[in-house]
Amino acid sequence: MNPKVISAEAAVSFVKNGDTLCIGGGGAGHAVPDKLMEALGQRFIKTAFPKKITILHPCGIGENKVRGLNHLAHEGLLDTVIGGFWGNAPKMAALGISGKIKGYNFPQGVLSHLLRAIAGGEKGLLTKTGLHTFADPRYEGGKINSNTKKDLVEVIKINGEELLYYYAMPVNISFIRGSSVDADGNLTMEDEVATFAMLSIAHATKVNGGIVIAQVKTIKSNKAEPVNVKVPGVLIDYIIEEPSQTMTFITDYEKAFIDREAKYSTDTLKLEGIKRVIARRAAMELPPKCFVNLGYGMADGIPIVVQEEGMLDDITFMIEQGQTDGIIATGLNFGAMYNPASITDDGYQFDFFHGGGLDICFLGFAQIDRDGNVNASRFGNVFTGCGGFIDISQHTKKIVFCGAFSAKANVSVHKNGLTINDPGKVKKFLNKVEQVTFNGRQAFKNGQLVLYCTERALFRLTENGIELMEIAQGVDLEKDILSMIEFKPTINPNLKFMDIKIYDLGLLNLSHTVL
């Protein structure tokens, strides 16, 4: 075997002071090398080494409590963290918000592509993604606190067109994960819900003379078929075997995550309350025979509606983790897909997204302002980061933002519409968002069609900002909607009620309206 099999404790001893460590995988245990992260965190607790390392992670890693990147959330261990999503590692996010570490938040697809640029010996990545958002240096440059001084992105012009240039950095060591390695140390990912950027991470590390460490569940004695090898053994230096490795943090094994035909439980794929109303109204915006991406939260209910309508063969769902044409898992398993037709590296998926291949996307929001800007990354003391939000929203032809109209509201849903028992304690429609994750004016300038779908109202983006198009049955326009908005939106002269069918339990008959 080319790589050497060692313990996790021995493996993390190769991380030195000041190293840049790249970590693969994402979400709540999706191909996450958690044993390695835990061992590194424990090494620092016991020995106070290594010190001042930089961590690069394209995707968020954690289960919102203690695992994943939370293992590494220690002052002294970290100098800088560069991540695509921070939300499922609250301990790490807390260090960033408090300024106890230096930190950056860049789009997930940008970081995935940046790893390919590093692997290719490039000085950086040139892209439109992130322009006129908080990643743009004219806004925040992706910096998450005032202690973060160094610029890692700049605006340049080529033939009069503005682009962002994200700087490359050397990667000294990396943690990746697979299902198994064969007799030659070749890594395969047959039981992983996604492949992420494992190969790009290994390439980027080796061209910089670094060390690649792989966590796997099984070491096999046979030789894998070449077509099944995800990372060649010649790129891997050390292997740790973790027999207790599970498919995700909350799922030991789910065949349907990697099998086109396997049966699965639909218990978690249920829609109730305002989420059902929002998902059903939003699904009415699906164009014929389209490529669709979905965000976390309210938006992940769209495939459930499509499945209920018997339209799965007409809609192609795609998620940024690399899966295509299945049903997206919800909750902590979001990022996995039931019965996917294919699983590709996320960098290739982002190629398609950045190129404008998506016809429509359904994304969440935390705040919306008068100009149609959306904040989905940082609000109050909550810092989640953008993940793939910017990569997707900036390049998709039609966008439907989905979310509750206000926070901490009490809304009853019945067959005749809604009853607003309490309009909400926190407004989401503000004069100005706290952070620009999506730029409304630029979207309109670029010809994108943008809707904002809530349980109470549907808005659209116009040249003059957002315009109210529809209201729910049973709501009071002034008391339940306009009084909960910090600005006065334009009201369409043909303002109408939402289709009464969205409140019912019956079918919408979408095939008769959009296909």
C-alpha positions as CSV (number, residue, x, y, z in Angstrom):
1,M,0.0,0.0,0.0
2,N,1.3,3.4,-0.9
3,P,-0.2,5.4,2.0
4,K,0.7,4.3,5.6
5,V,-2.1,3.3,8.0
6,I,-1.8,5.1,11.3
7,S,-4.0,6.2,14.2
8,A,-5.9,9.5,14.2
9,E,-3.7,10.7,17.1
10,A,-0.6,10.0,15.1
11,A,-2.0,11.5,11.9
12,V,-2.8,14.9,13.5
13,S,0.8,15.2,14.8
14,F,1.7,16.2,11.2
15,V,-0.2,19.4,11.6
16,K,2.4,22.0,12.4
17,N,2.3,25.6,13.8
18,G,1.1,28.0,11.1
19,D,0.0,25.3,8.7
20,T,-3.0,25.8,6.3
21,L,-5.3,22.9,6.8
22,C,-8.0,22.1,4.2
23,I,-10.9,20.0,5.3
24,G,-13.3,18.1,3.0
25,G,-16.9,17.1,3.4
26,G,-19.9,19.2,4.5
27,G,-23.0,19.5,6.6
28,A,-23.9,17.2,9.5
29,G,-21.4,14.4,8.7
30,H,-21.6,14.2,4.9
31,A,-18.3,12.7,4.1
32,V,-16.8,14.6,7.1
33,P,-13.5,13.3,8.5
34,D,-14.8,13.9,12.0
35,K,-12.4,11.5,13.8
36,L,-9.4,13.5,12.5
37,M,-10.9,16.9,13.6
38,E,-11.7,15.5,17.0
39,A,-8.2,14.1,17.4
40,L,-6.7,17.5,16.4
41,G,-8.9,19.3,18.9
42,Q,-7.9,16.9,21.6
43,R,-4.2,17.2,20.8
44,F,-4.4,21.0,21.2
45,I,-6.3,20.7,24.5
46,K,-3.7,18.3,25.9
47,T,-0.5,19.8,24.5
48,A,-1.4,23.4,23.3
49,F,0.0,22.4,19.9
50,P,-0.2,23.2,17.0
51,K,-0.7,26.9,17.2
52,K,-2.0,29.6,14.8
53,I,-3.1,27.4,12.0
54,T,-5.4,28.5,9.1
55,I,-8.4,26.3,8.2
56,L,-10.0,26.3,4.7
57,H,-13.3,24.6,4.4
58,P,-15.5,25.2,1.3
59,C,-18.6,23.7,2.9
60,G,-20.0,24.1,6.4
61,I,-19.1,21.2,8.7
62,G,-21.0,20.4,11.9
63,E,-24.3,19.4,13.5
64,N,-25.1,22.7,15.2
65,K,-23.6,21.5,18.5
66,V,-20.2,19.9,19.2
67,R,-19.0,17.9,16.2
68,G,-17.3,18.9,12.9
69,L,-15.5,22.2,13.1
70,N,-16.7,22.7,16.6
71,H,-13.9,20.3,17.6
72,L,-11.4,22.9,16.5
73,A,-12.9,26.0,18.0
74,H,-10.1,26.8,20.4
75,E,-8.3,30.1,20.8
76,G,-4.6,29.6,20.2
77,L,-5.1,26.7,17.8
78,L,-6.5,29.0,15.2
79,D,-5.2,32.1,13.4
80,T,-7.6,32.3,10.5
81,V,-10.6,30.4,9.2
82,I,-11.8,30.7,5.6
83,G,-15.2,29.1,5.1
84,G,-18.2,28.9,2.8
85,F,-20.7,28.2,5.6
86,W,-20.3,28.7,9.3
87,G,-23.8,28.1,10.6
88,N,-23.5,24.4,11.6
89,A,-20.4,25.1,13.7
90,P,-21.7,27.6,16.4
91,K,-18.6,27.4,18.5
92,M,-16.4,28.4,15.5
93,A,-18.9,31.1,14.5
94,A,-18.7,32.5,18.1
95,L,-14.9,32.8,17.8
96,G,-15.3,34.6,14.5
97,I,-18.0,37.0,15.7
98,S,-16.1,37.9,18.8
99,G,-12.9,38.7,16.9
100,K,-10.9,36.0,18.7
101,I,-9.8,34.6,15.4
102,K,-9.5,36.1,11.9
103,G,-12.1,34.9,9.5
104,Y,-13.5,35.1,6.0
105,N,-16.8,34.0,4.5
106,F,-16.7,33.4,0.7
107,P,-19.2,31.6,-1.5
108,Q,-19.0,27.8,-1.4
109,G,-18.6,27.4,-5.2
110,V,-15.9,30.1,-5.3
111,L,-13.9,28.2,-2.6
112,S,-14.4,24.9,-4.5
113,H,-13.2,26.4,-7.7
114,L,-10.3,28.2,-5.8
115,L,-9.0,24.8,-4.8
116,R,-8.9,23.8,-8.4
117,A,-7.0,27.0,-9.2
118,I,-4.6,26.2,-6.4
119,A,-4.1,22.7,-7.7
120,G,-3.4,24.2,-11.1
121,G,-0.7,26.5,-9.8
122,E,-2.8,29.6,-10.5
123,K,-2.4,32.8,-8.4
124,G,-6.1,33.0,-7.8
125,L,-9.6,32.7,-9.2
126,L,-11.3,35.1,-11.5
127,T,-15.1,35.2,-11.4
128,K,-18.2,37.3,-11.3
129,T,-19.5,35.5,-8.3
130,G,-19.7,37.7,-5.3
131,L,-19.9,41.1,-7.0
132,H,-22.0,43.6,-5.2
133,T,-22.4,41.3,-2.2
134,F,-20.6,41.3,1.2
135,A,-17.8,39.3,-0.5
136,D,-17.0,42.3,-2.7
137,P,-14.1,44.3,-1.2
138,R,-16.2,47.5,-1.8
139,Y,-18.6,46.1,0.8
140,E,-16.9,43.8,3.4
141,G,-14.5,41.7,1.3
142,G,-15.8,38.6,3.1
143,K,-14.2,39.7,6.4
144,I,-16.2,38.7,9.4
145,N,-14.7,41.0,12.1
146,S,-12.6,44.1,12.4
147,N,-9.5,42.1,13.4
148,T,-9.4,40.6,10.0
149,K,-7.3,43.1,8.0
150,K,-5.7,41.2,5.1
151,D,-7.5,41.5,1.7
152,L,-8.1,38.1,0.0
153,V,-10.2,39.5,-2.9
154,E,-10.0,42.5,-5.2
155,V,-12.0,44.0,-8.0
156,I,-10.4,44.0,-11.5
157,K,-11.7,45.0,-14.9
158,I,-11.2,43.0,-18.1
159,N,-12.5,44.6,-21.3
160,G,-14.5,47.0,-19.2
161,E,-16.2,44.2,-17.2
162,E,-15.8,44.0,-13.5
163,L,-14.7,40.7,-12.0
164,L,-13.6,39.5,-8.5
165,Y,-10.1,38.0,-8.1
166,Y,-9.9,35.7,-5.1
167,Y,-6.3,35.0,-4.0
168,A,-4.9,31.5,-3.9
169,M,-3.0,30.2,-0.9
170,P,-0.7,27.3,-0.3
171,V,-2.3,24.3,1.4
172,N,0.1,22.4,3.7
173,I,-2.1,19.6,4.9
174,S,-5.6,18.2,4.3
175,F,-8.2,16.0,5.9
176,I,-10.4,14.1,3.4
177,R,-12.8,11.2,3.7
178,G,-14.0,8.2,1.8
179,S,-15.8,4.9,2.3
180,S,-12.7,2.7,1.8
181,V,-9.3,2.3,0.3
182,D,-8.1,-0.6,-1.7
183,A,-4.9,-2.6,-1.6
184,D,-3.0,0.3,-3.3
185,G,-4.5,3.0,-1.1
186,N,-6.9,4.2,-3.7
187,L,-9.8,6.0,-2.1
188,T,-13.4,5.2,-3.1
189,M,-16.6,6.8,-2.0
190,E,-19.3,4.2,-2.7
191,D,-21.2,4.8,0.6
192,E,-20.9,8.6,0.7
193,V,-23.8,10.9,0.1
194,A,-21.6,13.3,-1.9
195,T,-18.0,13.5,-3.2
196,F,-17.5,17.2,-2.6
197,A,-14.0,18.4,-3.6
198,M,-11.9,15.6,-2.2
199,L,-9.9,15.2,-5.4
200,S,-9.3,18.9,-5.8
201,I,-8.2,19.1,-2.1
202,A,-5.7,16.3,-2.6
203,H,-4.4,17.9,-5.7
204,A,-4.0,21.3,-4.1
205,T,-2.2,19.9,-1.2
206,K,0.2,17.7,-3.1
207,V,1.3,20.4,-5.6
208,N,2.3,22.5,-2.6
209,G,4.4,19.6,-1.1
210,G,1.8,19.0,1.6
211,I,0.4,16.0,3.4
212,V,-2.9,14.3,2.6
213,I,-4.6,12.3,5.3
214,A,-7.7,10.2,4.5
215,Q,-10.3,8.9,6.9
216,V,-12.1,5.7,5.8
217,K,-14.4,3.2,7.2
218,T,-12.8,0.1,5.6
219,I,-9.4,-1.0,4.3
220,K,-9.9,-3.6,1.6
221,S,-7.4,-6.2,0.4
222,N,-8.6,-6.2,-3.3
223,K,-7.9,-3.6,-5.9
224,A,-10.7,-1.2,-6.9
225,E,-11.9,-0.8,-10.5
226,P,-10.1,2.3,-11.8
227,V,-13.4,4.0,-12.7
228,N,-14.5,3.8,-9.0
229,V,-11.4,5.5,-7.6
230,K,-12.1,9.1,-6.4
231,V,-8.6,9.9,-5.1
232,P,-5.6,7.9,-6.3
233,G,-3.5,6.3,-3.6
234,V,-0.4,8.0,-4.9
235,L,-1.9,11.3,-3.7
236,I,-2.6,10.1,-0.1
237,D,0.1,10.0,2.5
238,Y,-1.7,8.5,5.5
239,I,-4.9,6.6,6.2
240,I,-6.8,6.2,9.4
241,E,-9.4,3.5,9.6
242,E,-12.6,4.4,11.5
243,P,-15.0,1.3,11.6
244,S,-17.7,3.3,13.4
245,Q,-17.9,5.9,10.6
246,T,-21.5,6.6,9.7
247,M,-23.0,8.0,6.5
248,T,-24.1,11.2,8.3
249,F,-24.1,12.3,11.9
250,I,-27.7,11.3,12.3
251,T,-28.0,8.4,9.8
252,D,-25.9,5.3,10.1
253,Y,-26.7,4.1,6.6
254,E,-29.4,5.0,4.1
255,K,-29.2,3.1,0.8
256,A,-31.5,5.5,-0.9
257,F,-28.9,8.3,-0.6
258,I,-26.7,6.4,-3.1
259,D,-29.1,4.2,-4.9
260,R,-31.5,5.3,-7.7
261,E,-34.2,2.7,-6.9
262,A,-34.0,2.0,-3.1
263,K,-37.1,2.6,-1.1
264,Y,-37.0,5.1,1.8
265,S,-39.2,6.4,4.6
266,T,-41.1,9.5,3.8
267,D,-41.7,10.4,7.5
268,T,-39.4,13.4,7.3
269,L,-40.8,14.5,4.0
270,K,-44.0,16.1,5.3
271,L,-45.3,19.6,5.0
272,E,-47.4,21.3,7.6
273,G,-48.4,24.8,8.6
274,I,-47.1,27.8,6.8
275,K,-44.2,25.8,5.3
276,R,-46.8,23.9,3.3
277,V,-48.5,27.1,2.2
278,I,-45.2,28.7,1.1
279,A,-44.0,25.6,-0.7
280,R,-47.2,25.1,-2.6
281,R,-47.4,28.8,-3.7
282,A,-43.7,28.8,-4.7
283,A,-44.1,25.6,-6.6
284,M,-46.6,27.3,-8.9
285,E,-43.7,29.3,-10.3
286,L,-41.9,26.2,-11.7
287,P,-41.3,26.6,-15.5
288,P,-41.7,23.6,-17.8
289,K,-38.9,20.9,-17.9
290,C,-36.6,22.9,-15.7
291,F,-33.3,22.6,-13.8
292,V,-34.0,23.6,-10.2
293,N,-31.9,24.3,-7.1
294,L,-33.2,24.5,-3.5
295,G,-32.0,26.1,-0.4
296,Y,-32.3,25.0,3.2
297,G,-35.5,25.6,5.2
298,M,-38.8,26.7,3.7
299,A,-37.5,26.1,0.2
300,D,-36.7,22.4,0.7
301,G,-40.5,21.7,0.7
302,I,-40.7,22.3,-3.0
303,P,-39.7,18.7,-4.0
304,I,-42.3,17.3,-1.6
305,V,-45.0,19.3,-3.5
306,V,-43.7,18.1,-6.8
307,Q,-43.7,14.5,-5.6
308,E,-47.3,14.9,-4.4
309,E,-48.2,16.3,-7.8
310,G,-46.6,13.3,-9.6
311,M,-44.3,15.6,-11.5
312,L,-40.8,14.3,-10.6
313,D,-40.2,13.1,-14.1
314,D,-40.7,16.6,-15.4
315,I,-38.4,18.5,-12.9
316,T,-34.7,18.1,-12.4
317,F,-33.6,19.0,-8.9
318,M,-29.9,19.8,-8.4
319,I,-28.0,20.6,-5.2
320,E,-24.6,22.2,-4.8
321,Q,-23.1,19.2,-3.0
322,G,-23.2,17.5,-6.5
323,Q,-26.3,15.4,-6.6
324,T,-28.9,15.5,-9.4
325,D,-32.5,14.4,-10.1
326,G,-33.7,13.0,-6.8
327,I,-35.6,14.2,-3.7
328,I,-33.6,16.4,-1.3
329,A,-33.4,15.3,2.3
330,T,-34.5,17.8,4.9
331,G,-33.3,18.8,8.4
332,L,-29.7,17.9,9.3
333,N,-29.5,15.5,6.4
334,F,-30.0,18.4,4.0
335,G,-27.2,18.1,1.4
336,A,-28.0,14.5,0.8
337,M,-30.5,13.4,-1.8
338,Y,-32.9,10.4,-2.0
339,N,-32.6,8.4,-5.2
340,P,-30.1,10.7,-7.0
341,A,-29.5,9.9,-10.6
342,S,-25.9,11.0,-10.3
343,I,-23.3,12.3,-7.8
344,T,-20.5,14.5,-9.1
345,D,-17.8,16.6,-7.5
346,D,-19.3,19.9,-6.3
347,G,-16.9,21.9,-8.4
348,Y,-18.5,20.5,-11.6
349,Q,-22.0,21.3,-10.2
350,F,-20.9,24.9,-9.6
351,D,-19.6,25.1,-13.1
352,F,-23.2,24.5,-14.3
353,F,-24.6,26.9,-11.8
354,H,-22.1,29.7,-12.5
355,G,-22.7,29.3,-16.2
356,G,-26.4,30.0,-15.9
357,G,-27.6,26.4,-16.3
358,L,-30.3,26.7,-13.6
359,D,-33.7,27.8,-14.7
360,I,-35.1,28.5,-11.3
361,C,-34.0,28.4,-7.7
362,F,-35.9,28.5,-4.4
363,L,-33.8,30.0,-1.5
364,G,-34.5,31.2,2.0
365,F,-34.1,34.6,3.5
366,A,-33.7,36.3,6.9
367,Q,-34.2,40.0,5.8
368,I,-35.4,41.8,2.7
369,D,-35.1,45.6,2.1
370,R,-36.8,48.2,-0.1
371,D,-34.4,47.6,-2.9
372,G,-35.0,43.9,-3.0
373,N,-31.7,43.1,-1.3
374,V,-31.7,39.9,0.7
375,N,-29.7,39.0,3.8
376,A,-29.3,35.2,4.4
377,S,-25.9,35.2,6.0
378,R,-25.7,37.4,9.1
379,F,-28.3,39.2,11.3
380,G,-28.1,40.3,14.9
381,N,-25.9,37.9,16.8
382,V,-26.6,35.1,14.3
383,F,-23.8,34.4,11.8
384,T,-24.3,31.5,9.4
385,G,-22.5,32.6,6.2
386,C,-23.6,32.3,2.6
387,G,-22.8,28.7,1.7
388,G,-23.8,28.3,-2.0
389,F,-26.4,31.0,-1.8
390,I,-24.4,33.7,-3.7
391,D,-23.2,31.2,-6.3
392,I,-26.8,30.1,-7.0
393,S,-28.7,33.4,-6.7
394,Q,-26.4,35.5,-8.9
395,H,-26.5,33.2,-11.9
396,T,-30.1,31.7,-12.0
397,K,-32.7,33.0,-14.4
398,K,-35.6,33.0,-12.0
399,I,-35.3,33.2,-8.2
400,V,-38.0,32.6,-5.6
401,F,-37.0,33.6,-2.1
402,C,-39.1,31.6,0.4
403,G,-39.6,32.3,4.1
404,A,-42.0,33.3,6.9
405,F,-43.2,36.9,6.6
406,S,-42.0,37.7,10.1
407,A,-40.3,36.0,13.0
408,K,-42.0,34.7,16.1
409,A,-45.5,35.1,14.7
410,N,-48.5,32.9,15.3
411,V,-50.4,31.9,12.2
412,S,-53.1,29.4,11.8
413,V,-53.7,27.7,8.4
414,H,-57.2,26.5,7.4
415,K,-58.9,25.6,4.1
416,N,-60.1,29.2,3.6
417,G,-56.8,30.8,4.1
418,L,-54.9,32.2,7.2
419,T,-55.7,33.6,10.6
420,I,-53.0,35.8,12.0
421,N,-53.1,35.4,15.7
422,D,-49.9,37.4,16.3
423,P,-48.3,39.2,13.3
424,G,-44.8,38.7,14.7
425,K,-42.2,40.0,17.1
426,V,-39.4,40.6,14.6
427,K,-39.8,42.3,11.2
428,K,-38.0,40.8,8.2
429,F,-38.9,43.5,5.7
430,L,-36.5,46.4,6.6
431,N,-35.4,49.7,5.2
432,K,-31.9,48.2,4.9
433,V,-30.6,44.7,5.4
434,E,-27.7,44.1,7.8
435,Q,-25.7,42.3,5.2
436,V,-26.1,42.0,1.4
437,T,-26.1,38.4,0.4
438,F,-28.2,39.1,-2.7
439,N,-28.2,42.5,-4.5
440,G,-31.6,43.4,-5.9
441,R,-30.6,46.3,-8.1
442,Q,-27.9,44.2,-9.8
443,A,-30.3,41.3,-10.3
444,F,-32.8,43.5,-12.0
445,K,-30.1,45.1,-14.1
446,N,-29.0,41.6,-15.1
447,G,-32.5,40.6,-16.2
448,Q,-33.2,38.1,-13.5
449,L,-36.8,37.5,-12.5
450,V,-37.1,37.7,-8.7
451,L,-40.1,36.8,-6.4
452,Y,-40.3,36.9,-2.6
453,C,-42.8,34.3,-1.4
454,T,-44.2,34.3,2.2
455,E,-47.3,32.8,3.7
456,R,-49.0,36.2,3.8
457,A,-47.8,37.9,0.7
458,L,-46.0,37.6,-2.6
459,F,-43.7,40.3,-3.9
460,R,-41.7,40.8,-7.1
461,L,-38.6,42.8,-7.8
462,T,-39.0,45.8,-10.0
463,E,-36.8,48.7,-11.1
464,N,-38.1,50.7,-8.1
465,G,-37.7,47.9,-5.6
466,I,-40.2,45.4,-4.4
467,E,-43.8,45.4,-5.4
468,L,-46.7,43.6,-3.6
469,M,-48.5,41.3,-6.0
470,E,-50.6,38.9,-3.9
471,I,-51.9,38.6,-0.4
472,A,-53.2,35.5,1.4
473,Q,-56.9,34.9,2.0
474,G,-57.9,36.0,5.5
475,V,-55.2,38.6,6.2
476,D,-55.7,42.3,6.8
477,L,-53.6,44.2,4.3
478,E,-52.8,47.1,6.6
479,K,-52.5,45.3,10.0
480,D,-51.0,42.0,9.0
481,I,-48.7,43.1,6.2
482,L,-48.0,46.8,5.7
483,S,-47.7,47.6,9.4
484,M,-45.0,44.9,9.6
485,I,-42.9,46.4,6.8
486,E,-40.4,49.3,7.7
487,F,-40.9,50.9,4.3
488,K,-43.9,51.5,2.0
489,P,-43.8,49.0,-0.9
490,T,-45.3,49.6,-4.2
491,I,-48.7,47.9,-4.5
492,N,-49.6,46.4,-7.8
493,P,-52.9,48.0,-9.1
494,N,-54.1,44.5,-9.8
495,L,-53.3,43.2,-6.3
496,K,-55.1,39.8,-5.9
497,F,-55.5,37.0,-3.4
498,M,-53.3,33.9,-3.6
499,D,-54.9,30.8,-5.2
500,I,-57.2,29.3,-2.6
501,K,-55.9,25.8,-3.6
502,I,-52.6,26.4,-1.7
503,Y,-54.4,26.1,1.7
504,D,-56.1,22.8,0.8
505,L,-54.7,19.3,1.3
506,G,-55.7,18.3,-2.3
507,L,-53.5,18.5,-5.4
508,L,-52.7,21.8,-7.0
509,N,-52.8,20.2,-10.5
510,L,-49.5,21.9,-11.3
511,S,-49.1,19.9,-14.5
512,H,-52.1,21.8,-15.9
513,T,-50.6,25.2,-15.0
514,V,-46.9,25.1,-15.5
515,L,-46.1,22.1,-17.7
